[in-house]
Amino acid sequence: MRKIALSGCTTRRNLSPRRCGGVCARAARQASAVSMDCHRLGGDVHHGGSQATPAGGNGNFWLHGGSLDLGFTVLHRFGWAANLTGGHTSNIGPGVGLNVIDFMTGPRYTVRLTPRSKHESRIFVEALAGGARGFSSVFPKSSGLADKASSFAWQAGGGLDISISKHLAIRVFEADYVRSYLPNNSSNVQDHIRLAAGVVYHSTNR
């Protein structure tokens, strides 16, 4: 008599429809619980240093700002993340400031260090890509200067979250290397080390 594997359970073809339906329903509930396990929305404040050469400015400056982060698990520890970050500085040059908004998305790998405990810890690493938009500043171009510009951007890094309740966690730290390609007076490259901390909301049960 042939056997069929169903979501980690083994059943036979001669199971009654009622019993088989119970197995299928239980497997569906388990699959649903896994797929919704790691939906989370995070917000943080960050402080980072950038190295660039803006028009008429110096090569190094600090950016301050905040970000929103959405992540979910697709398969086991592997998932997907999206990040929206805004930063500001007022001292890239005499009388010249800078505002930057980044939006990036990409894969994330998360490991539970203390699973099922009240203060569960999760460490994650990610690699994201997207775009950067700079504005309220000065950007060189072939026909002169512009007050806004856009470019491709990417980042790689990770962080640590520690749960404080069923749905809330503290992002103890996050560290990312960010690179963008906004026009400047040199290589049209900005290297940025971003440090952040904040709060994470888990939308479903762990």
Stockholm file with secondary structure:
# STOCKHOLM 1.0

chainA/1-206         MRKIALSGCTTRRNLSPRRCGGVCARAARQASAVSMDCHRLGGDVHHGGSQATPAGGNGNFWLHGGSLDLGFTVLHRFGWAANLTGGHTSNIGPGVGLNVIDFMTGPRYTVRLTPRSKHESRIFVEALAGGARGFSSVFPKSSGLADKASSFAWQAGGGLDISISKHLAIRVFEADYVRSYLPNNSSNVQDHIRLAAGVVYHSTNR
#=GR chainA/1-206 SS CCEEEETTEEEETTSCHHHHHHHHHHHHHHHHHHHTTTCEEEEEEEEEEEECCCTTSCSEEEEEEEEEEEEEEEETTEEEEEEEEEEEEEEEETTEEEEEEEEEEEEEEEEESSTTSTTCEEEEEEEEEEEEEEEEEEEEETTEEEEEEEEEEEEEEEEEEEESSSSEEEEEEEEEEEEECCCCSSSSCEEEEEEEEEEEEESSCC
#=GC SS_cons         CCEEEETTEEEETTSCHHHHHHHHHHHHHHHHHHHTTTCEEEEEEEEEEEECCCTTSCSEEEEEEEEEEEEEEEETTEEEEEEEEEEEEEEEETTEEEEEEEEEEEEEEEEESSTTSTTCEEEEEEEEEEEEEEEEEEEEETTEEEEEEEEEEEEEEEEEEEESSSSEEEEEEEEEEEEECCCCSSSSCEEEEEEEEEEEEESSCC
//
